[in-house]
């Protein structure tokens, strides 16, 4: 654990984080489809089976309910399983185990049984994929009591947050912005990580608060840069944790800026944007100078990839949202 | 594979031998099994009465399944781990779970009711088949702990998971079979085929017997007479030994009959005949075992009186215990959802407690 800072893509940062977690605690093990010899379809677990063996990096049968249900049993037996679901759209066969069992076990057992399971899921679009490979299912999980839901946006966060997720006593849904797996950033493994549930101010600003997470964070930073040239100072908040939500950081920011825009790839209705808008009007109603703007995916199934560039909230749609806020 | 359920005690109480299923009768505490069956039936009878009196919201009766459950449970060692459905009252009894604690779930004072780590008896699972995967995962843990196939009888252990005939149709059960077979896990699937999944007869679920299903997954299936406590005990012992030795899973089908409605809320007159029920009442597992005990002189009045006395005490304890089950505190849902209580939830808890206090 004495590496110094180095530049690496998010996928490698996750790999390093998992490796360090497995070195630190021999109860940590990985379960998933094609994660062993292949290293996962995104290569996040590349080489780990060679280091830790097939008992700790388990190539699972092709069944997502089995991966999560098996992980629950392993957790009851004292292990700390980290599951890999191959794609966002394939988590649904495991939903029964996640919602009726994983999320509820501690509550059902009145606190006697905890099930510290991590479920890693590559999420989001923008990779030109076929159906079921570009989805943003976070709201289902954030709506489920008993789960923590997190989503890193950079290599450093990926490294820090996977370690924290593995050490969490509560189950964690760990969403990985798949189109940025190969986005590079500095990783210092010795850095003291921020708490898992803390949002991060990715860029300070005074005129509008832009809240987003995962793959849209780099887009939001570009938006802020462009706005700066137009004389608008945008504060970008990288949510990191989607459940619980770090209200304090958001509200403190909105109290200063008076304007809020929430952007996410997921559909609009009953999404994270709605929840954040509601919380802000609860607490900072009088600070708001304009209605809260949501720039999101639409309430349709994810479209065929030839349409995704315009369907997804990108630079132009978010800039347009900023304009709407200032025009109010 | 023979499809006739194996039995070791005939209806008249005489002993049969079987080529596959051996039982060393000298190692069996016959009167003990009889006592277990009678007392767990009494738990069931009292719980139904408590439901009728409005003390329980619901009760899933085990009537008719006592031999299957007691036979399976008495094959277990304390270090083996059990994953039940919601009808395993006799298994809970044998594991040493206080029967009063079984009532909380059905009275609405808890969603669980006991600490699963004390008796290695997990909480009741209401989602059909979901527990089969937990059993598989737990068995993976046992393998990784190195507690299988060592030959040390104080170390090797196994998982027994209970399921019903309806659960055979659930995808999760089938995934559990796949995992257990592929990884050769120390798990015993004990299926009580009570022939009815609420109103659906077994023919709705499958064209082959439960036991035959195992073959396609690559492990052994055994079909026993679920109303014969010895057959169930022998099959469970054999399967547990097989699992603990590192030889992998077994699916046991104990063919029996759910003599009461699915739960106290169900009306079985709408889907099955009383005549069928009468036929199975005549095949009562406790009466049958009593004939064996009588014919072998293993039971006397002193013992019967003692069991009757225990039954009365148990009944009284259940009635009192049920009414005395404490209501959960209004903050418990908030405190038990996460280990790390989120700020938002802490605020909701405060809001709720203030509301509750004001309402009082």
Interface residues (C-beta under 8 A of the other chain):
Chain A: X29 X55 X56 X58 X60 X61 X63 X65 X66 X68 X69 X70 X71 X72 X73 X74 X75 X76 X77 X78 X79 X81 X93 X96 X97 X100 X101 X104 X106 X107 X108 X109 X110 X111 X112 X113 X114 X145 X146 X148 X168 X169 X170 X197 X243 X244 X245 X247 X248
Chain B: X110 X111 X112 X115 X116 X117 X122 X123 X125 X127 X130 X132 X133 X134 X135 X136 X137 X138 X139 X140 X141 X142 X143 X144 X145 X171 X172 X175 X176 X178 X179 X182 X332 X333 X335 X336 X337 X338 X339 X340 X342 X343 X344 X345
